[in-house]
Amino acid sequence: MMTNTEAFSALTEQQQVLVLSAYAHDLTMVAREGYVAGGDGLSDPRLLRRINEVQHRVTSAILSRLKGSLERYPDEVLINVSGAGDGGDEVNARLRSSFRAAWRIAFGDDLGERSRE
């Protein structure tokens, strides 16, 4: 199976924007895990801070691709700093799962199942 970085790097910029947008959306649902159910409090402020930082990097990557800017993280670095790379803690595992869910939303299949045109 391809790594998240390999699969992402094989995409066109437009396809990358699609995956990153789906990932940004899915991250908002991951962030809900840090809220107190039925209230305004936070059950996991560290998770929410981490998601906010990842959201910042992901939305910056979307913007740079839409603008056609080459001043951006290389794909491997982006995948790692957005939490979708290998390794890390249980939050990283959750973020990798979220990235793969975003891939399914964007393309309708699991990461690495078919070649991209």
HELIX and SHEET records of a PDB file:
HELIX    1   1 ASN A    4  SER A    9  1                                   6    
HELIX    2   2 GLU A   13  ALA A   31  1                                  19    
HELIX    3   3 ARG A   32  GLY A   34  5                                   3    
HELIX    4   4 PRO A   45  LYS A   67  1                                  23    
HELIX    5   5 ASP A   75  VAL A   81  1                                   7    
HELIX    6   6 GLU A   90  PHE A  107  1                                  18    
END                                                                             
